[in-house]
Amino acid sequence: MRAILIDPFAREIKEVDYDGDYKKIYDLIDCTTFDVVSVPSGNDGIYVDDEGLYKTKQAWFTYRFNAHPMHKNIQLVNKALVVGCDENGDSTETTDTVNAIKGRITWGFVH
């Protein structure tokens, strides 16, 4: 299924193939534990390294949920994977596009 990898080290956002096996997430985002950040619109989630704040090598990015000033932006660290989710909580293809996500990302830590 189609997922989107956000790589702040390379400053790259690209489509990747995700087979639905949670173990592949470890490889895609280079981690040993992960968590999911819920996206307030649609059914996507952002898988992130749960121990990213403890890593010596870090790369930050800001994810804007939308342009409205009342919506909070989130600061995320290291690689992340955008995957869809169905009504049963199972992974599905993301409904987002690379270009849409590129428009929401600012590289680096934004104060």
N, C-alpha and C positions, 0 to 999 in steps of 0.2 A: 504494500500500500504506500501511497505517497505521503511523506512526512517532510518537514523542513528543518534543516540543521542551521543553527546560528552559531558561527564560530568567531568570537571576538578577537582571538589571537590573530587569525588571518583576515579579520574584518570581511568575512564572507557569509553570505546567506544563500543556501542552495537546496534544491530538492534532493532527497535521498529515498531509497527504498527501505521500508521498515516492514518486516515480516510478521509483526505482532508479538514476537517473543520478547518478553521483558529483558532477557539477558543481553539482547542486542543493544539495548539502550546504554548499558555500561560501556560498550565499545564505541558507540557513536559519540557519546559525550565525555569519554575518557574519565570514568568515575567508578567508585566501588559501592556507593549508595546514591540514591536519587530521590527526589520529591517532585511533586507536580504543582505548578502554579496555575490556578484556574483563570481562564480568560473570561471577562464579564459579558462578552457577546459571542454568540455562536456556541459550538460544542468542542472547541479546541482546548487543549491543555499544553503547558510548556514544562517539559521534563528538564530539571536542573540538577547539578551536582549538589547533593545535600551537605557535602563537606568542603564546598568551594571556598568558603571564607577562611578555612584553615590551611589552604594550599599556599606554598611559597610563591609559586608562579600564578598570577591572577590577571585576568583580562575582563574588564567591566563593560556593560552596556546598559542603556536605559530603554525600556520597552514602554511606549505610549499606547494606552488602550484606545484612545481616540483623541481628536484634537480639542475636545471640549475641556475648558480649564477646570471644571468640577471633577473630572475623572483623574484619579491618581496615576502617576507613572510609577513603574517599579524599576529598581536597580537590580540587575542580575549579574552574576559573576561566572565566568568560564562558559564552556559550550552549553547549548540548550537545544532541545528537540521539540518541535511543535507537532502534535499528533491530535487527531480527532477522537471523539468519544461518543458512543451511542447511548441510548436511554438505559441500557443495562450496565453501563460502565466499561464496556469492552472497547478496545482501541479500534479506530476506523481511520480512513484516509482524512487528512486535514481538509477543511473547506477553504482554507486561506491560500493565498498565492505568495510566491517569493517577492514579487513587486509590492504587494500590500504590506508585507512584513518589513521590507526595506524602508518603506515610508514611515514605519513606527519606531525604527531603531536609531539611537544616537550612540556612537561608540564612545567608550570611556565612562568615567564616573561623573555624573552631573550633579552639582550641588544645588 
